[in-house]
């Protein structure tokens, strides 16, 4: 009977240790996942800001008929056309 109780105690101890290790690993994975989510969200914000900046540059280049800004944007693969009706209203 004593051997059985000792065996059960050892098994319980081992399971407790394994449980602690697995909980630590899960917490670590959750933290890594949260950090990736933050990185993705920040990347989406950067893309939005970049798009707004390009749109503002294109609008200003069209408004001022600035060839240098137009060439700069074209060098980065950004082209635009001016809507004649909108340009006439300005």
N, C-alpha and C positions, 0 to 999 in steps of 0.2 A: 504494500500500500504506500509506503514511504517513497519507493522508487517511482511509482505512478505519479504521486504528487510532485516529486522533484522534476520528473519529465514534463509534466504539465506546466510547471513554473518556468522551466527553460523554454518551452515552446511559446508560452505567453510573453516572455521577455523578448524572444527573437521576433515575434510578430509585432510587438510594440516598437522595436528598433526599426524594422522594415517599414512600418506605418509612418514613423517619424521621417524616415528618409524619403518616402514617396510624397508626403505632405510638403516637405521642403522643395522637392523637385517640381511639384505642381505649382507652388507659389512662385518659383523661379520662372517657370514657363508662362504663368499669367503676367508677370512683370515684363517679360520679353515681348509678349503679345501686346500689352498696353503700350509699350515703347514703339512698336511697329505701327500701331494705330495712330499714335501721335505723329510719327514721321510721315505717314500717308496723308493725314489731315493737313499738316504743315505744307507738304508738297502741293496739295490741291490749292491751298491759299496762295502759294507762290505762282502757280500756273495762272490763277485768276488775276493776280496783280500784274503779271507779265503781259497778259492779254489786254488788260486795261491800259497799260503803258503803251503798248504797240498801237492800240486804237487811238489813244490821245495823240501820239506822234503822227500817225497817218492823218488824223483830222487836222492837226496843226499844219502839216506839210501841204495838205490840200488847200486849206484856208489861206495860207501865206504864199502858196505856189513856190515852196522851198525845194529846189532841186537837190540840195545836199541831203536833206532828211529823206527825201524820196529815194535817192541812191543808196543811202545807208540802209533803209528798210529793204530795198530790192536786193542788196548784198546779203541780207539775212533770209531771203526767200519770201519777203512780205511785199505783195503788190496790192494796189487798190485802184479803183476808178472813182471819179467824181461824178455824182449824179447831177446832171445839168440843171434840173428843176430846183434842187436844193441850193446849188451854187448861185443860181439867179435870185433866189429869195434872200440871200445874205447880202 
